[in-house]
Amino acid sequence: MFEIDFNQAPNPYELHEMVRMFLPAGSYTTTDPQWNWPALLENVPASEIVKVRIPDEIQDKNQGKQYLYKTLSELTGKVPDWGILTGIRPVRLAWDHMRAGHSLEETRACLMDYYYLTPEKADLLLGLVTLQQRIMGEFDPKALGLYIGIPFCPTRCTYCSFTSNQAPRAKQQLYMDALYKEIDAIGAAMAEKGVYPESIYIGGGTPTTLEAEDLKQLLDRIPQAFDLSKLKEFTVEAGRPDTITAPKLEAILKSGAERISINPQTMKQETLDLIGRRHTSEDILRAFALAREVGIPVINCDLIAGLPEEKPADFKNSLDTIMDLGPENITVHTLAVKRSSKLHEENETYSYDHGAGVREMVDFASKRLGEGGYHPYYLYRQKQMAGNFENVGYSLPGKESLYNMKTMEENQTIIACGAGGISKVWYPAENRLERVPNVSNYEIYIQRIDEMIERKMQGIFLKEDKPIG
């Protein structure tokens, strides 16, 4: 049993995240009130309690994390690949270091010597920065990303913590009416400011949960509301193969959207059943073939490493099967077990317990995808990730998603419409973001749609410091 004393060091939340990299829940307590579980020490002999205390002289959060990293590494034998990084956007850290005038070599040394990354992770970040610099080009203050959220899914997966609801069509249509009101208002405000969507991403939930007629109505509404003359990329998530039909795909293609996501997560039927997905592995193959038959140019497929009861061999089989289908993008996620998910309720130490298997899976994916002509082009991390690894998007050359890169590296303003959408306004001179959120509950969103629109007007379009336009 461990007793961790943060000793007034700044940012105890990040310090606690460091502790979680080394120790499972239930094996430690801290002196911070938020994570103080003194009952864990009851009936534990004093000789069996390992006390770790950050020294008095440490008054910097990174120094505190470095101390915990070194101390807990010695005590546990663990050496996390991502060093002391607890944030979700490590690529941006490398970006910022290079924007400050440092070379690739200096940035690599900083990542390894100060943040304690392994050479492999440092090289991965620098490769991503180099690629993204070439693809994203110069910053255009009038170019924005546009996100439109459809918060409905056929079922809820056991690991899901996103805005995802099951609702009859009548309620979905009430939501869409509110969404159209927001879309129209935001489109008019963007036109007045002289800004335009560079990329559009319709996500969720699963947008193809909508009936074909309702999806077509949404897709028809977008060019009425926004100037698409400079649009570079248009994506519609069709993640659940059991929601994909030819009429929906034809409506997507006719709208000008050239990208969809078909997200198997795994090709093992027993796992699909276990995690609450209603489709079969055959549905995945059928949906992919249908999308190719309709003529969708770019398909992304998501796989998850670390799903319940899956062995590395299961993941490898899933990846090989998907690669045989030839998608232009493959995103390899590490399972993140969020506190609001059903899986966390069932096993709060799940993320800690599955590190070794996940390492084998993500290492295999990197090697296998590289051999198949794919390269990593964006990366992000999440809290509660199994084995403390990462999510990586791989792409065939020239098929990278601009929206994914700019959203993850937070170097463009993103306007988000719909329940659960969080608009992020980027101030490039200060390299900072301001968030303007919508409510997550879709029924509350419907009731408060006028307030959601006004939030954007005041938080984005009417601000005196003119963040856009």
Secondary structure in CASP SS format (residue, H / E / C, confidence):
PFRMAT SS
TARGET T0000
AUTHOR 0000-0000-0000
METHOD secondary structure of the structure
MODEL  1
M C 1.00
F E 1.00
E E 1.00
I E 1.00
D E 1.00
F C 1.00
N C 1.00
Q C 1.00
A C 1.00
P C 1.00
N C 1.00
P H 1.00
Y H 1.00
E H 1.00
L H 1.00
H H 1.00
E H 1.00
M H 1.00
V H 1.00
R H 1.00
M H 1.00
F H 1.00
L C 1.00
P C 1.00
A C 1.00
G C 1.00
S C 1.00
Y E 1.00
T E 1.00
T E 1.00
T C 1.00
D C 1.00
P H 1.00
Q H 1.00
W H 1.00
N C 1.00
W C 1.00
P H 1.00
A H 1.00
L H 1.00
L H 1.00
E C 1.00
N C 1.00
V C 1.00
P C 1.00
A H 1.00
S H 1.00
E H 1.00
I C 1.00
V E 1.00
K E 1.00
V E 1.00
R E 1.00
I C 1.00
P C 1.00
D C 1.00
E C 1.00
I C 1.00
Q C 1.00
D C 1.00
K H 1.00
N H 1.00
Q H 1.00
G H 1.00
K H 1.00
Q H 1.00
Y H 1.00
L H 1.00
Y H 1.00
K H 1.00
T H 1.00
L H 1.00
S H 1.00
E H 1.00
L H 1.00
T H 1.00
G C 1.00
K C 1.00
V C 1.00
P C 1.00
D C 1.00
W C 1.00
G C 1.00
I C 1.00
L C 1.00
T C 1.00
G C 1.00
I C 1.00
R C 1.00
P H 1.00
V H 1.00
R H 1.00
L H 1.00
A H 1.00
W H 1.00
D H 1.00
H H 1.00
M H 1.00
R H 1.00
A C 1.00
G C 1.00
H C 1.00
S C 1.00
L H 1.00
E H 1.00
E H 1.00
T H 1.00
R H 1.00
A H 1.00
C H 1.00
L H 1.00
M H 1.00
D H 1.00
Y C 1.00
Y C 1.00
Y C 1.00
L C 1.00
T C 1.00
P H 1.00
E H 1.00
K H 1.00
A H 1.00
D H 1.00
L H 1.00
L H 1.00
L H 1.00
G H 1.00
L H 1.00
V H 1.00
T H 1.00
L H 1.00
Q H 1.00
Q H 1.00
R H 1.00
I H 1.00
M H 1.00
G C 1.00
E C 1.00
F C 1.00
D C 1.00
P C 1.00
K C 1.00
A E 1.00
L E 1.00
G E 1.00
L E 1.00
Y E 1.00
I E 1.00
G E 1.00
I E 1.00
P C 1.00
F E 1.00
C C 1.00
P C 1.00
T C 1.00
R C 1.00
C C 1.00
T C 1.00
Y C 1.00
C C 1.00
S C 1.00
F C 1.00
T C 1.00
S C 1.00
N E 1.00
Q C 1.00
A C 1.00
P C 1.00
R H 1.00
A H 1.00
K H 1.00
Q H 1.00
Q H 1.00
L H 1.00
Y H 1.00
M H 1.00
D H 1.00
A H 1.00
L H 1.00
Y H 1.00
K H 1.00
E H 1.00
I H 1.00
D H 1.00
A H 1.00
I H 1.00
G H 1.00
A H 1.00
A H 1.00
M H 1.00
A H 1.00
E H 1.00
K H 1.00
G C 1.00
V C 1.00
Y E 1.00
P E 1.00
E E 1.00
S E 1.00
I E 1.00
Y E 1.00
I E 1.00
G E 1.00
G E 1.00
G C 1.00
T C 1.00
P H 1.00
T H 1.00
T H 1.00
L C 1.00
E C 1.00
A H 1.00
E H 1.00
D H 1.00
L H 1.00
K H 1.00
Q H 1.00
L H 1.00
L H 1.00
D H 1.00
R H 1.00
I H 1.00
P H 1.00
Q H 1.00
A H 1.00
F C 1.00
D C 1.00
L C 1.00
S C 1.00
K C 1.00
L C 1.00
K C 1.00
E E 1.00
F E 1.00
T E 1.00
V E 1.00
E E 1.00
A C 1.00
G C 1.00
R C 1.00
P H 1.00
D H 1.00
T H 1.00
I C 1.00
T C 1.00
A H 1.00
P H 1.00
K H 1.00
L H 1.00
E H 1.00
A H 1.00
I H 1.00
L H 1.00
K H 1.00
S H 1.00
G C 1.00
A C 1.00
E C 1.00
R E 1.00
I E 1.00
S E 1.00
I C 1.00
N C 1.00
P C 1.00
Q E 1.00
T C 1.00
M C 1.00
K C 1.00
Q H 1.00
E H 1.00
T H 1.00
L H 1.00
D H 1.00
L H 1.00
I H 1.00
G C 1.00
R C 1.00
R C 1.00
H C 1.00
T C 1.00
S H 1.00
E H 1.00
D H 1.00
I H 1.00
L H 1.00
R H 1.00
A H 1.00
F H 1.00
A H 1.00
L H 1.00
A H 1.00
R H 1.00
E H 1.00
V H 1.00
G C 1.00
I C 1.00
P C 1.00
V E 1.00
I E 1.00
N E 1.00
C E 1.00
D E 1.00
L E 1.00
I E 1.00
A E 1.00
G C 1.00
L C 1.00
P C 1.00
E C 1.00
E C 1.00
K C 1.00
P H 1.00
A H 1.00
D H 1.00
F H 1.00
K H 1.00
N H 1.00
S H 1.00
L H 1.00
D H 1.00
T H 1.00
I H 1.00
M H 1.00
D H 1.00
L H 1.00
G C 1.00
P C 1.00
E C 1.00
N E 1.00
I E 1.00
T E 1.00
V E 1.00
H E 1.00
T E 1.00
L C 1.00
A E 1.00
V C 1.00
K C 1.00
R C 1.00
S C 1.00
S C 1.00
K H 1.00
L H 1.00
H H 1.00
E H 1.00
E H 1.00
N C 1.00
E C 1.00
T C 1.00
Y H 1.00
S H 1.00
Y H 1.00
D H 1.00
H C 1.00
G H 1.00
A H 1.00
G H 1.00
V H 1.00
R H 1.00
E H 1.00
M H 1.00
V H 1.00
D H 1.00
F H 1.00
A H 1.00
S H 1.00
K H 1.00
R H 1.00
L H 1.00
G H 1.00
E H 1.00
G C 1.00
G C 1.00
Y C 1.00
H E 1.00
P E 1.00
Y E 1.00
Y E 1.00
L E 1.00
Y E 1.00
R C 1.00
Q C 1.00
K C 1.00
Q C 1.00
M E 1.00
A H 1.00
G H 1.00
N H 1.00
F C 1.00
E C 1.00
N E 1.00
V E 1.00
G E 1.00
Y E 1.00
S E 1.00
L C 1.00
P C 1.00
G C 1.00
K C 1.00
E C 1.00
S C 1.00
L H 1.00
Y H 1.00
N H 1.00
M H 1.00
K H 1.00
T H 1.00
M H 1.00
E H 1.00
E C 1.00
N C 1.00
Q C 1.00
T C 1.00
I E 1.00
I E 1.00
A E 1.00
C E 1.00
G C 1.00
A C 1.00
G C 1.00
G C 1.00
I E 1.00
S E 1.00
K E 1.00
V E 1.00
W E 1.00
Y E 1.00
P C 1.00
A C 1.00
E C 1.00
N C 1.00
R E 1.00
L E 1.00
E E 1.00
R E 1.00
V E 1.00
P E 1.00
N C 1.00
V C 1.00
S C 1.00
N C 1.00
Y H 1.00
E H 1.00
I H 1.00
Y H 1.00
I H 1.00
Q H 1.00
R C 1.00
I H 1.00
D H 1.00
E H 1.00
M H 1.00
I H 1.00
E H 1.00
R H 1.00
K H 1.00
M H 1.00
Q H 1.00
G H 1.00
I H 1.00
F H 1.00
L C 1.00
K C 1.00
E C 1.00
D C 1.00
K C 1.00
P C 1.00
I C 1.00
G C 1.00
END
